[in-house]
Amino acid sequence: MPIKKPVSDQPIPADAKKVFKGIIFDAYQWELKGYDGKVRTFEKLKRPDTSLIIPVTEDGKIIIAKQEQPGKEPFIGLVGGRLDEGEEPLEAAKRELLEETGYEAAEWELFDASQPVSKIDWTIYAFIAKGCRKIAEQDLDGAEKVDMLLVDFDAFVEMGLSGKTRDEWLKIKLLEAKLDPTKMAALKKQFGS
């Protein structure tokens, strides 16, 4: 499945200088002449892209993750994580699904790909993983706890719209569907419900 990375609203120019290298974030700066003729320094962060997964089990249940990470309040969200260097988005999604849930999917579909923040070069790829079945135990890193909640489509929509999740782009998609019966029917079909 070839996946094209969305173009940023403000790409980092080739002549930008990396001024900071972090564990997750790097900072770049470059100069541009403004409309008034003055030269100004612009900057943008860059971080590894993320793959998120909406797993749908063989019996039609959707897996939501109740997660805990050090320094954060517990939250409900999608399974997923950062792409490793050189890793493709779908490869990362398959790896993260197996690590965080122990499940494997029979079919994969790209659900969404966007750069949600204009000042960060960062793409979130979201996949629907269909026909998921458990093949292993979770293999979590030491900085996370993930409990799985298996819910039906309607509960998934309600949880996605609640204030308990942090996947804002998903809330928008679900709200659009909730307000338009045609979009909701298409979304249900896409999830196999």
N, C-alpha and C positions, 0 to 999 in steps of 0.2 A: 504494500500500500504506500505509494509515494505521497509524502506529506510536504506541502509547501509552507514555509515559515511566513507568517503575516509580516508585512512591511510596517516598520515603526512610523509613527507620525513625525518623528524627528530622529532620523538615523544618525548614528555616530559617524562623523566624517572619517575618511581614511587617514587624514593628517592629524586626527585628535591624538593627544598625548595621555597615556595612562599615568595618572598622578597618585593612585593608591591601588594596591592589590590586597584584597582581603580573602578570608576563607570562602565567603559566599559572594560578596560584592566587590567589584572593581569600579573605580571612578575615573572618568575621562574628561578632559577639558580641551577646548579649542576656542579660537578667536574668530569673531565675525564682525563685519562692519554693519552698524545699525543704519536705519533710515536717515538718521541725523548726521551720518558720516563718522561717528565715534566708534572706535573698536571696543568691543566688550568680550568678556570671557563667558562662554557657555559651558555647561557641564551636564553629564548624564552618567547614571550608574548602569552597570551591566552585571547580570547574574546568570547562572545556569537556568535553562528553561525547565518547566515543570510538566509532568504528565499526571493527569488525574483520571480516575476510572470510576465509572458507574457500573458495577458488576450486577448482572441479572442471572440468577441461578436457573438451573434446568427446569425448576418448577415455578419460575416467574417471580420469585422474590428478589428485591433489590437490596444490595448490601450497603449499609451506611456505617461509617466508622465513628465510634465514640472514642475520642483521642485525648491523651494527656501527654504533654511535653513539658520539660523543666522550664519554669519561669512563665508559664502560660496557664490561664484558666482552662479547665477541661472544655472541649467543644465537640460538636457533631459536624462531620464533613465527609468529603469524598476520600476514598483511598488514593494514595499517590505520593509523589515526591520528585526531587530534582533528578534531571538527567545527568548521568556520569559523563565525563569528557569523552567525546567521540560517539556517544550513544544516540541512536535514533529515538524519536518520541515513542513509537510503538514498542520498540525493544524495552524502553524504560517502563512503559505501562505494564507490559507482561511481567517484568521483574518485580515491580512494586506490588502488583496484584498478588503474586505468589508469596512475596516476603510478608506483606501485611495481613493477608487473609489465609494463605495456604490453598487458594483456589486457582484454577486454570480455566481459560475460556475457550470455547469452540469457535467463536466468531467475534471479530472486532470491527467496530465502526467509529470513524472519527465523528464526534458530536459537535465539537467547537474548537476553534483555535483563535486566540486573540492576544494582543499585547494590551493588558488592562491599564498600564500606567505609562503616560507619555515620557516621563523623565527616567524610566528604567527600561533598558533593553532586556526584555524578558517576555517570553511567550508561554502561555498556559495552553496546553493541548488537553482536551477532554475526550475520552473514549467511552463508548458503551461496549461492555464486554458481555456477550450473550452466551448462554449455555454453560454457565460457570458450574464447576463441580470441585469439591474439596479433594486435593491429592496429597497434601502435606500439612504439617503444623506451621504456625506462624514462625517467621525468622526475623524478629524485630531487632533494630539496633538498640543500644542501651539508653537512648535518649527519647524513647517513645513507648507508650502503652496504647494498644489499639484493641478495643472490644467491638465485635461486629453485631450490628442490629440488622435482622432480616425483616423487611417490611414489604407490604404490597404497594402498588403504584400510587394509590390515593394517599397513603401514609407518607410515602416518599415526597409527594408534592407538598403536603402539609408541613413536613419537617423542613423541606427546602425553603419554604416561605416563612418559617418561624425565625425568631431572633436568635435561635440557638446555633445556627450554622454560620460559617464565615465565607462561603462561596458566593460572593455577591453577583457574579456573572450568571450563576445558576438561578439565583432568586429572580433575576430579570427575565430569563427565559421562561421560568415557571409562571411568573406573574402574567406575562404576555399570553401564555397558553390558558391560564385561568380566566382571563378576560375575553378570550376568543374561542368559542366551542370548536371551530374548525381546527385551530392550532392545537387545542387539547386532544382532539381525536387523532391528529397526525402524530403528536408526541406519544400517546398511548400505543399507537401502532408501532412507532419506532422502538419502543421498549418491549414490544411483544405482548402488551397487556390488552 
